[in-house]
């Protein structure tokens, strides 16, 4: 798990499913943080079919707009909705800098 520090400004994020994610139904996957932002600050609920083998998905973050400033330190989280996942490997990379306050 990675912890994003307090006052960090997250500016870019990429999600890479190295092994296809599957489920027993129409699952959704969202990414965010455990504190300091929301559970969907990096990626809102997205259909599991989007996480095919070697798929890359850009997060909600983008340079110049859509940046998220952390109000507390928090770990990156993945929230699974509707159905459980049965397989898959998903990596997330977040670029941020830490502001003075």
C-alpha positions in Angstrom: 0.0 0.0 0.0 1.1 3.5 -0.7 0.3 6.5 1.5 -0.2 9.9 0.0 1.0 12.6 2.5 -1.1 15.4 3.9 -1.0 18.5 1.6 0.0 16.5 -1.4 -1.4 17.7 -4.7 -2.1 14.7 -6.9 -1.7 15.8 -10.5 -1.7 12.6 -12.6 -2.7 9.0 -12.3 -2.7 5.9 -14.4 -4.3 2.5 -13.7 -2.8 -0.5 -15.5 -4.4 -4.0 -15.3 -1.6 -6.4 -16.0 -3.9 -9.3 -15.8 -7.6 -9.0 -16.8 -10.0 -8.3 -13.9 -13.0 -10.6 -13.9 -16.1 -11.0 -11.8 -19.2 -13.2 -11.4 -21.3 -10.3 -12.7 -21.2 -6.6 -13.6 -18.7 -5.5 -10.9 -17.4 -2.0 -10.8 -14.0 -0.7 -9.5 -13.2 2.7 -8.2 -9.9 4.2 -6.8 -9.4 6.9 -4.2 -7.9 7.4 -0.8 -8.7 6.3 2.7 -8.5 9.8 4.1 -7.7 13.3 2.7 -9.9 13.0 -0.4 -12.7 10.7 -1.5 -13.0 7.0 -2.3 -13.5 8.0 -6.0 -11.0 10.9 -6.2 -8.7 8.9 -8.6 -11.3 7.0 -10.6 -15.1 6.8 -10.3 -16.9 3.4 -10.5 -15.8 1.8 -13.7 -17.1 -1.4 -15.3 -14.8 -4.4 -14.6 -14.7 -5.1 -18.4 -12.6 -1.9 -18.8 -9.8 -3.6 -16.9 -8.8 -6.1 -19.6 -5.3 -7.5 -19.9 -2.7 -4.7 -20.3 -5.4 -2.0 -20.3 -4.3 1.4 -19.2 -6.9 3.9 -17.8 -6.2 7.5 -17.0 -7.4 8.7 -13.6 -9.7 11.6 -12.9 -6.6 13.7 -12.4 -5.1 15.9 -15.1 -2.5 18.7 -15.2 -4.1 22.1 -14.9 -7.6 20.9 -13.9 -8.9 18.0 -11.8 -6.0 18.1 -9.4 -6.8 16.9 -5.8 -5.1 18.3 -2.7 -5.0 15.9 0.2 -6.4 17.3 3.5 -4.9 14.5 5.5 -2.5 11.6 4.8 -4.3 8.6 3.2 -3.7 5.3 1.6 -4.7 4.5 -2.0 -7.9 2.4 -2.0 -9.7 0.3 -4.4 -13.5 -0.1 -4.0 -15.3 -3.0 -5.6 -19.0 -2.6 -6.2 -21.9 -4.9 -7.0 -20.1 -8.3 -7.4 -16.8 -9.7 -6.1 -13.7 -9.9 -8.3 -12.6 -13.4 -9.3 -9.3 -12.6 -10.9 -7.0 -9.8 -12.0 -3.9 -7.8 -11.2 -4.3 -4.0 -11.2 -1.5 -1.4 -10.6 -2.0 2.3 -10.0 0.6 5.0 -10.3 0.0 8.5 -8.9 2.2 11.6 -9.5 2.0 14.2 -6.8 4.0 17.0 -5.1 3.7 18.1 -1.5 2.7 21.8 -1.0 3.9 23.8 2.0 0.4 23.9 3.4 
